[in-house]
Amino acid sequence: MPRHWRFATHDRAVVARLAKEMSCSPLLAQVLASRGIESGLQGEQFLSAKMTDLHLPDLLPGVAEAADRIVAAFRANRRITIYGDYDVDGVTATSILWHCLKLAGATVDYYIPSRMEEGYGLNLEAIRTLHQEDPQRLVVTVDCGICSVAEAALARELGLELIITDHHTMGETLPESVVNVHPRLPGGSYPFPELCGAGVAFKLAWAICQRLGDGTRSSPRMKAYLISAVGLAAMGTVADVVPLVGENRILVRFGLKSLAESTIPGIEYLMKIAGIEKQRTLVAEDIGFSLAPRINAAGRLGQARLAVELLTTENRQRAAQLADYVDQLNKNRQTVERKMYKQAKELVEANPEWADHAALVLSHDEFHPGVMGIVASRVAEKYQRPTIIIALNSETRTGQGSGRTFLDFNLHSGLHACSHLLEGFGGHRAAAGLRIHADRIDEFRLAFAQQAALGQLGGEAAEPELRVDAEVSLHDLTTRAVHELERLGPFGAEHRRPIFSVSRVTLAEPPATMGGGGRHLALKLKDGERIIRCVAFGKGDWAEELAKVSGPLAFCFSANINHFRGYESVELHLHDWRPAETPTTSIHAIPDVSTAV
């Protein structure tokens, strides 16, 4: 499906005023204008968000009571068990709370369910086991539990004290734990509803530190811990793809600095093995493409406890071993992912009747439960529709599924409408998981496709849009100008990296593929004497198409700084391309405001 390039419109006077008042490049001024910034004061306020702009933790519904109960349990010498999740958000949330309680001197451990054997969230057997081992323990969930009504009821029946902290979409009935902590809890009025599980855990840890201090301020030692914990919260925030605005943007902005300076052995070795240079400034993509995939790989392949150990151990030798191990797991994950993606495409090709479906539901007994989400995301991008990938268990005739959305379709709402066909489901707007009996899959496929047609497309074919901040020339993309754009960061969901376009450029050399199976594209664009290297991740198939075009080309891209062996260079990450149109005077190009600067 072709993508429509929608160019932002700009008031040239606003762009000139921003460039003058902020003493910035026209490139940055135009991006700020496209994001609704109209004055230098607004721009500076946006670019200089502070940690003190975070909301106080006790404003978060349930946090005050949860912190009081945890401190009381600690002072009564009771065991506190953190019940986490196996993705990056759950692993970092577990680690945040573990570091806090361990530093305070509490008896603390953690329980991470196995993705393959137990699935997501609380489960009845785990509740029974935890109670049997220690009936007096306090169990605190992170990144899970808000839909665990039956499990909370069992804990209450057994007399097991259970605190639930979560951020996922709630069901109609809330679990009857001793206290629920959630930014969107009914009756609450928390100003920022988009925290991830690690963000919620950070707020809870902050509240605990206050109570262990003078009630409002943390001790110097706990304050130093909180600064370190911001780095873990940033990892969970970026990896869980929550909107990178408001508090999330603040957490990631300062968390990146915390990660770069971290003394946690596991983070140091993880960055080293990921090839991230210790001295340079980190960006959100370092988490999204280098750190998070390695942490996630452990959970995807059933080793999430080792990921938590990596982020909590003080033994440097053990940390080095674990970092090497999760790196190997990530390589194994990539192999499994490539095989599954190939199988998924073969399923679509073998069922041409699915071409008219507004959503895809693909099931196979060879699909690995650990990489369903990644494959669902790739399939959704390729076929441009919401996608559910289901790993079937041929013995039990049940399936475990993971879905990713496309465009603005609310995945959780779509699953809720089909819940009569499911054994269970959970998640949020963009990503969700489910359980289903094999006999119901065909019926579910049709029902879910109908929901996608109604909810996402309104019964009509929608054309995907690519919002372009400005049309530029390659000569505008100097290292200094691109560095200046980083002030807008960190970038992520709902606060994307600026997208630019160039027209009538040529290829400096034939396009090439790179990566396993030639999955990615590498090429060099030329405009006069200016040549810039470009990459397109997951678009290796563009190489053959581009090679067939003889005339000039137009590209949409984001501009990045590439770091290699201590050297920096501008690198473009391509989003789309097309043959160049007949040259015309562009109303989108960056105006010449040099006289105003």
Secondary structure, DSSP 8 states (H G I E B T S, - for coil): ---EEEE----HHHHHHHHHHHT--HHHHHHHHHTT--SHHHHHHHHT--GGGS--GGGSTTHHHHHHHHHHHHHTT--EEEE--SSHHHHHHHHHHHHHHHHHT--EEEE---TTTT-SS--HHHHHHHHHH-TT-EEEESS--TT-HHHHHHHHHHT-EEEEE--S---SS----SEEE-TT-TT---S-TT--HHHHHHHHHHHHHHHHTTSSS--HHHHHHHHHHHHHHHHHHHHTT---SHHHHHHHHHHHHHHHT---HHHHHHHHHTT--TTS---HHHIIIIIHHHHHHHHHTT-HHHHHHHHH---HHHHHHHHHHHHHHHHHHHHHHHHHHHHHHHHHHH-GGGGG-SSEEEEETT--GGGHHHHHHHHHHHHTS-EEEEEEETTTTEEEEEEE--TT--HHHHHHHTGGG-SEEEE-SSEEEEEEEGGGHHHHHHHHHHHHHHHTSTTS----EEEESEE--GGG--HHHHHHHGGG---BTTB----EEEEEEEESS--EEESGGG-EEEEEEEETTEEEEEEETT-TTHHHHHHT--S-EEEEEEEEEEEETTEEEEEEEEEEEEE-------SSB----GGG-
